[in-house]
Amino acid sequence: MAGLSTSKQKLSALIITYNEMGYIEKCIDSVSFADEIIVVDSFSTDGTYEYLKNHPKVRIIQNPFENFTSQKTFTLKQAANDWVLFLDADEVVTEALQKEIIATINNPEADQAYWFYRKFMFQNQPLNFSGWQTDKNHRLFRKSKACFTDKKIVHETLEVDGKSGILKEKLIHYCYKDYEDYKSKMLKYGQLKAKEDFYKEKHFNYLMMVVKPAWKFFNHYIIRLGFLDGKKGMTICYLNALGVLERFKERKRLEKKNELAYYLVMP
């Protein structure tokens, strides 16, 4: 692996963290081929910051978390190189993908950005269906040709000035450590999506609060073949649907809070 760092084009590996012990170690090891590794931490309390602070290859910065888009935009600004590899803390780059990344950024005809397909892992076992089989994300791109749109605050979207390609090798995503960890992530995502809806003036609807979570479960468990993943598929599909339900509950709370504030300021 050491020989992989001799690329002509320099690469910055970027990661955001909050309480990622158990994930971050594998992630950092897998990007050791990059010319710099920058991690922006939102004041972790589980030892993540201390671990990264003492890592010889990592530059660690602490920055308060507002939402995913603003945190990733802040992190992107810290990169010294034009080519960046942006990972989540629970993602791992395989050796085959490392080689493909290096070959790609050194190709004179390279596109401006690249999508990665991901292989999902449930407690170190592959999750082959459950709605994730076609999942892909922008992970490798030129800093000078891309930015995160401020239209979304969760499941952030990259806007690219130019063409995007797709890499062949998959990124490994350790999405599920344990039940409570994944549940807390889904609830957090649901709350952030509710804020995004609220800012866009999308109003709460009781019917949709019933229909949307039910459809999410049915779509991922039946149509997207989650049942073929067995108990793992049932758990993932249920928690994903729970995240959608939380989105509506939080949207209702935000609307009530806004109404109360309105009446309090009325003469």
C-alpha positions, 0 to 999 in steps of 0.5 A: 500500500505504501507505494500507492502514495507516489501519484502525480496528482495530489489527493486530500481525503476529507471526513466529518465525525461525531462520536465515530469510535468503532468506525473511524479507525478503519476509515482512516487506515483505508485512506492512508494513501492520500497526501493529506487527511483532514477530519472535521469533528463536531466535538465528539465525546466518545474519544474520537477527537483524542484518537484523531488528535494523536494520529500522525497522518491526520489533521483534526479540526473541531467545528460546531455542527449545524447541518451536514451541508454546512459542515461538509462545505466548511471541511471542503474549504480546508483541503489543500489539493484540488482532487478530494476524496470525501468519505463518511466515517463509516466508509472504507476504501478497498485496495482495489478502489485505492488503485482505481482512484489513483489511476483516475485522478492521474488520467489527463481525460478524467471527468470532474467528479465520480460517483461511487457505488457502495456495498452495505455491511450489517454488523460485518455481514453484507446487506445485499438488498433492502433498497440499497442495491443501486445506492451511489454517491459523489465521493471523488471530485475536483474542489475547483469544479464542485460545491455542496448545494445549500438546498439540502441540509441532510443527504447533501447534494454535490453540484458539479461544473462538468461531467461525472463518471462512475468508478467500477470498484465499490466503497464499503459502507459499515452502515449498521454497528448495533440497533441503537446506533442505527436508530439514533442516526435515522431519527437524527436524519428524520429531524434534519429532513423536517427542518429542511421541509419546514424551511421550504414551507412544506406543511404537516399532513396526518395522512402523509404521516401514515402513508409515507413511513408505510410506503418506505417499509413496503418499498424497501422490504417488498419491492426492493427485496429487503426480505431476501436479507432476512432478519437484517433486512427487516431491521433496516427497513423498519428503522428506515421507515421509523426515520420517515415517521420522525420526519413528520413528527418533527415537522409537526413540532416545528409548526406548533412551535412556530404558531406559538411564537407567532401568537406570543408576539401578536399585539 
